[in-house]
């Protein structure tokens, strides 16, 4: 699943004129201004959102904590803005 999302990201990144304007496109547009946004992070985040739609709250929270632990810059931004 992650590989499929990565493939879609690469297709959209290489064809900015053919983007439908959804969440994935917004994330790709934000890559220029947000340091933590990489293709891998966007792929994992997209997978996480899909996962969260079908799993329990405890599983989803575990995934969120995992992502925050793997991305200390995001955690820092979240705690500074809070």
C-alpha positions as CSV (number, residue, x, y, z in Angstrom):
1,X,0.0,0.0,0.0
2,X,2.8,2.4,0.9
3,X,4.5,1.8,-2.4
4,X,1.3,2.5,-4.3
5,X,0.9,5.8,-2.5
6,X,4.6,6.7,-3.2
7,X,4.0,5.9,-6.9
8,X,0.9,8.3,-6.9
9,X,2.9,11.0,-5.2
10,X,5.7,10.7,-7.8
11,X,3.2,10.9,-10.6
12,X,1.5,14.0,-9.2
13,X,4.8,15.7,-8.3
14,X,5.9,15.2,-12.0
15,X,2.6,16.4,-13.4
16,X,1.5,19.5,-11.5
17,X,-1.0,20.5,-14.2
18,X,-3.0,17.3,-13.8
19,X,-3.7,17.5,-10.0
20,X,-7.3,17.1,-8.8
21,X,-6.8,19.4,-5.8
22,X,-7.2,16.9,-2.9
23,X,-5.3,16.4,0.4
24,X,-2.3,14.8,-1.4
25,X,-2.0,17.8,-3.8
26,X,-2.1,20.2,-0.9
27,X,0.7,18.3,0.9
28,X,2.8,18.3,-2.3
29,X,2.3,22.1,-2.6
30,X,3.3,22.5,1.0
31,X,6.6,20.6,0.5
32,X,8.3,23.8,-0.6
33,X,7.5,25.7,2.6
34,X,7.5,23.0,5.2
35,X,10.8,21.3,6.0
36,X,9.4,18.2,7.5
37,X,7.3,17.3,4.4
38,X,9.1,14.8,2.3
39,X,7.7,12.3,-0.2
40,X,8.2,9.5,2.4
41,X,6.5,11.5,5.1
42,X,3.5,12.3,2.9
43,X,3.2,8.6,1.9
44,X,3.3,7.5,5.5
45,X,0.8,10.2,6.5
46,X,-1.6,9.2,3.7
47,X,-1.4,5.6,4.7
48,X,-1.9,6.6,8.3
49,X,-5.1,8.5,7.4
50,X,-6.4,5.6,5.5
51,X,-5.5,3.3,8.4
52,X,-7.2,5.6,10.9
53,X,-10.4,5.4,9.0
54,X,-10.6,1.6,9.7
55,X,-8.9,1.0,13.0
56,X,-9.7,1.7,16.6
57,X,-8.7,4.9,18.5
58,X,-6.0,3.1,20.4
59,X,-4.4,1.8,17.3
60,X,-4.6,5.3,15.7
61,X,-3.1,7.0,18.7
62,X,-0.2,4.5,18.7
63,X,0.4,5.3,15.0
64,X,0.3,9.1,15.8
65,X,2.9,8.6,18.6
66,X,5.1,6.5,16.3
67,X,5.1,9.3,13.6
68,X,5.8,12.0,16.2
69,X,8.7,9.9,17.6
70,X,10.1,9.5,14.1
71,X,9.8,13.2,13.2
72,X,11.1,15.3,16.1
73,X,10.7,18.6,14.0
74,X,7.0,18.0,13.8
75,X,6.8,17.3,17.5
76,X,8.7,20.5,18.2
77,X,6.4,22.6,16.0
78,X,3.3,21.0,17.6
79,X,4.5,21.8,21.1
80,X,5.7,25.3,20.3
81,X,2.3,26.2,18.7
82,X,0.3,24.7,21.5
